[in-house]
Amino acid sequence: MRRDVACERGLAYLSACAMVSPEGASWAAWNWLSGSDAGLPDSALGSSRDDARFWAEVASPPELEAYALAAMDRLSGAPFVSRQIKRLVAALWSRMSPAEQQAFKEWINK
């Protein structure tokens, strides 16, 4: 089931629960929200890249952003990481549209 369809069904269920028992709906919402994220990435037992890709498939956009920013913060203080930072920047750049690239160039040249 697609994630957006599951979210819509979950919200409809919670709305129905709230009519019967607001406290019960609160607990149901907490339970649903606590189980709807991907959790921490697993430790790498095989290929780190394959494990990261698998985790990214199930992570929510806020989780992806949080871990990506934390990883970049960690890289910025580590020695000998210029190659990794360049790969990250190149990957981000290649995913921008030409208009976004132009707007970014203008922003960094201010």
PASEBA-1860 file (N, C-alpha, C; in nm, 3 decimals):
! residues 110
1> MRRDVACE> 0.084/-0.117/0.000/0.000/0.000/0.000/0.089/0.124/0.000 ~ 0.053/0.220/-0.082/0.130/0.345/-0.087/0.122/0.416/0.047 ~ 0.230/0.487/0.080/0.238/0.556/0.209/0.128/0.662/0.224 ~ 0.096/0.736/0.117/-0.006/0.841/0.129/-0.144/0.782/0.151 ~ -0.173/0.666/0.089/-0.301/0.600/0.110/-0.310/0.549/0.253 ~ -0.201/0.493/0.304/-0.198/0.445/0.442/-0.219/0.561/0.539 ~ -0.160/0.676/0.510/-0.177/0.793/0.596/-0.322/0.840/0.597 ~ -0.383/0.844/0.479/-0.524/0.886/0.470/-0.613/0.791/0.550
9> RGLAYLSA> -0.590/0.662/0.535/-0.670/0.564/0.610/-0.647/0.577/0.760 ~ -0.521/0.599/0.798/-0.490/0.616/0.940/-0.558/0.737/0.999 ~ -0.558/0.848/0.925/-0.622/0.970/0.974/-0.774/0.952/0.983 ~ -0.834/0.883/0.887/-0.978/0.858/0.892/-1.012/0.772/1.013 ~ -0.930/0.673/1.040/-0.951/0.587/1.157/-0.939/0.668/1.286 ~ -0.838/0.754/1.294/-0.819/0.835/1.415/-0.935/0.932/1.435 ~ -0.987/0.988/1.327/-1.102/1.078/1.337/-1.223/1.004/1.392 ~ -1.245/0.883/1.343/-1.358/0.803/1.393/-1.337/0.768/1.540
17> CAMVSPEG> -1.215/0.735/1.579/-1.185/0.704/1.719/-1.209/0.825/1.808 ~ -1.172/0.944/1.759/-1.186/1.066/1.839/-1.332/1.094/1.872 ~ -1.425/1.055/1.784/-1.566/1.076/1.812/-1.614/0.987/1.927 ~ -1.555/0.870/1.939/-1.594/0.776/2.044/-1.516/0.802/2.172 ~ -1.384/0.818/2.159/-1.299/0.836/2.276/-1.178/0.922/2.240 ~ -1.180/1.050/2.276/-1.065/1.136/2.245/-0.934/1.082/2.305 ~ -0.940/1.030/2.427/-0.818/0.977/2.488/-0.770/0.853/2.412 ~ -0.863/0.769/2.372/-0.827/0.651/2.293/-0.765/0.689/2.160
25> ASWAAWNW> -0.820/0.796/2.099/-0.764/0.844/1.972/-0.623/0.897/1.992 ~ -0.599/0.962/2.104/-0.464/1.012/2.133/-0.365/0.898/2.143 ~ -0.403/0.792/2.215/-0.314/0.677/2.228/-0.295/0.607/2.093 ~ -0.401/0.597/2.015/-0.390/0.534/1.882/-0.297/0.616/1.793 ~ -0.309/0.750/1.799/-0.222/0.837/1.719/-0.077/0.821/1.761 ~ -0.053/0.819/1.891/0.085/0.801/1.941/0.141/0.668/1.892 ~ 0.062/0.563/1.903/0.108/0.431/1.860/0.137/0.429/1.711 ~ 0.049/0.490/1.632/0.069/0.492/1.487/0.192/0.573/1.450
33> LSGSDAGL> 0.208/0.692/1.511/0.324/0.776/1.480/0.454/0.712/1.522 ~ 0.454/0.645/1.636/0.580/0.584/1.682/0.622/0.466/1.594 ~ 0.526/0.407/1.524/0.560/0.294/1.438/0.574/0.330/1.291 ~ 0.556/0.458/1.256/0.555/0.494/1.115/0.688/0.548/1.065 ~ 0.789/0.554/1.151/0.918/0.600/1.101/1.010/0.479/1.080 ~ 1.121/0.502/1.016/1.212/0.393/0.982/1.306/0.359/1.097 ~ 1.315/0.445/1.198/1.407/0.420/1.308/1.550/0.448/1.266 ~ 1.642/0.404/1.348/1.783/0.425/1.320/1.830/0.336/1.206
41> PDSALGSS> 1.924/0.383/1.127/1.983/0.294/1.025/2.052/0.177/1.094 ~ 2.041/0.059/1.037/2.109/-0.057/1.093/2.258/-0.044/1.073 ~ 2.333/-0.115/1.157/2.478/-0.115/1.139/2.511/-0.194/1.013 ~ 2.618/-0.154/0.950/2.656/-0.216/0.823/2.716/-0.353/0.845 ~ 2.649/-0.456/0.799/2.703/-0.591/0.807/2.760/-0.633/0.673 ~ 2.714/-0.570/0.568/2.763/-0.599/0.435/2.817/-0.471/0.376 ~ 2.756/-0.427/0.269/2.796/-0.304/0.204/2.726/-0.186/0.272 ~ 2.803/-0.087/0.314/2.745/0.031/0.377/2.651/0.103/0.282
49> RDDARFWA> 2.688/0.111/0.155/2.603/0.180/0.059/2.470/0.106/0.038 ~ 2.474/-0.026/0.030/2.351/-0.102/0.015/2.262/-0.088/0.138 ~ 2.322/-0.094/0.258/2.245/-0.077/0.381/2.182/0.062/0.386 ~ 2.259/0.164/0.346/2.207/0.301/0.348/2.093/0.316/0.248 ~ 2.108/0.259/0.131/2.001/0.268/0.030/1.874/0.199/0.079 ~ 1.891/0.082/0.141/1.775/0.009/0.192/1.705/0.092/0.299 ~ 1.781/0.148/0.393/1.721/0.229/0.499/1.650/0.351/0.440 ~ 1.713/0.414/0.341/1.655/0.534/0.280/1.522/0.503/0.211
57> EVASPPEL> 1.504/0.381/0.166/1.378/0.342/0.100/1.261/0.348/0.197 ~ 1.285/0.322/0.326/1.175/0.317/0.422/1.169/0.440/0.513 ~ 1.270/0.525/0.508/1.273/0.643/0.593/1.180/0.752/0.540 ~ 1.129/0.832/0.631/1.045/0.945/0.591/1.133/1.062/0.547 ~ 1.079/1.156/0.470/1.160/1.272/0.429/1.223/1.348/0.547 ~ 1.151/1.370/0.659/1.218/1.438/0.771/1.335/1.357/0.829 ~ 1.321/1.224/0.832/1.432/1.140/0.880/1.551/1.150/0.785 ~ 1.523/1.144/0.655/1.630/1.153/0.557/1.707/1.283/0.572
65> EAYALAAM> 1.634/1.394/0.585/1.699/1.523/0.600/1.780/1.530/0.729 ~ 1.723/1.480/0.839/1.793/1.486/0.967/1.924/1.408/0.964 ~ 1.922/1.287/0.910/2.044/1.208/0.904/2.144/1.264/0.804 ~ 2.094/1.317/0.691/2.185/1.375/0.591/2.256/1.497/0.650 ~ 2.181/1.584/0.718/2.244/1.702/0.778/2.341/1.664/0.888 ~ 2.304/1.565/0.970/2.394/1.520/1.076/2.522/1.460/1.017 ~ 2.508/1.385/0.909/2.625/1.326/0.844/2.716/1.434/0.786 ~ 2.655/1.535/0.724/2.737/1.644/0.669/2.805/1.724/0.779
73> DRLSGAPF> 2.735/1.746/0.891/2.798/1.814/1.004/2.917/1.734/1.055 ~ 2.901/1.604/1.062/3.009/1.517/1.111/3.127/1.517/1.014 ~ 3.098/1.514/0.885/3.204/1.516/0.785/3.284/1.645/0.789 ~ 3.217/1.757/0.815/3.286/1.886/0.808/3.397/1.898/0.912 ~ 3.390/1.823/1.021/3.494/1.832/1.123/3.598/1.721/1.114 ~ 3.581/1.629/1.023/3.672/1.514/1.014/3.785/1.543/0.915 ~ 3.904/1.487/0.943/4.015/1.508/0.849/3.999/1.423/0.722 ~ 4.056/1.471/0.613/4.063/1.394/0.487/3.927/1.359/0.428
81> VSRQIKRL> 3.832/1.451/0.434/3.699/1.418/0.382/3.659/1.503/0.262 ~ 3.750/1.579/0.206/3.711/1.667/0.095/3.651/1.588/-0.021 ~ 3.699/1.468/-0.046/3.644/1.387/-0.156/3.498/1.350/-0.128 ~ 3.467/1.313/-0.004/3.330/1.278/0.031/3.238/1.399/0.021 ~ 3.285/1.514/0.068/3.204/1.635/0.061/3.178/1.673/-0.085 ~ 3.280/1.661/-0.170/3.262/1.691/-0.312/3.160/1.597/-0.376 ~ 3.162/1.469/-0.339/3.063/1.374/-0.393/2.922/1.411/-0.349 ~ 2.907/1.452/-0.222/2.776/1.492/-0.173/2.725/1.616/-0.247
89> VAALWSRM> 2.810/1.714/-0.263/2.771/1.837/-0.333/2.736/1.805/-0.478 ~ 2.815/1.723/-0.544/2.786/1.686/-0.683/2.654/1.611/-0.694 ~ 2.625/1.523/-0.599/2.499/1.449/-0.601/2.381/1.543/-0.581 ~ 2.393/1.637/-0.489/2.286/1.734/-0.467/2.266/1.822/-0.590 ~ 2.377/1.868/-0.647/2.372/1.956/-0.764/2.303/1.886/-0.881 ~ 2.336/1.761/-0.904/2.281/1.689/-1.020/2.131/1.664/-1.006 ~ 2.079/1.672/-0.884/1.937/1.651/-0.862/1.856/1.780/-0.871 ~ 1.924/1.894/-0.888/1.855/2.022/-0.903/1.819/2.045/-1.049
97> SPAEQQAF> 1.707/2.110/-1.069/1.669/2.150/-1.205/1.761/2.264/-1.248 ~ 1.770/2.292/-1.379/1.852/2.406/-1.423/1.813/2.537/-1.355 ~ 1.683/2.558/-1.335/1.638/2.681/-1.268/1.686/2.684/-1.122 ~ 1.679/2.570/-1.055/1.726/2.563/-0.917/1.878/2.584/-0.910 ~ 1.951/2.528/-1.007/2.095/2.548/-1.011/2.129/2.696/-1.028 ~ 2.058/2.763/-1.118/2.082/2.905/-1.141/2.050/2.987/-1.016 ~ 1.939/2.956/-0.952/1.901/3.028/-0.829/2.004/3.003/-0.720 ~ 2.056/2.883/-0.713/2.158/2.851/-0.611/2.287/2.927/-0.639
105> KEWINK> 2.327/2.933/-0.766/2.447/3.010/-0.802/2.432/3.157/-0.760 ~ 2.315/3.212/-0.788/2.291/3.351/-0.750/2.295/3.369/-0.598 ~ 2.241/3.273/-0.526/2.237/3.280/-0.380/2.378/3.275/-0.321 ~ 2.463/3.183/-0.372/2.598/3.171/-0.313/2.689/3.286/-0.355 ~ 2.655/3.358/-0.464/2.737/3.470/-0.507/2.695/3.603/-0.447 ~ 2.599/3.602/-0.355/2.556/3.727/-0.290/2.664/3.779/-0.198
END
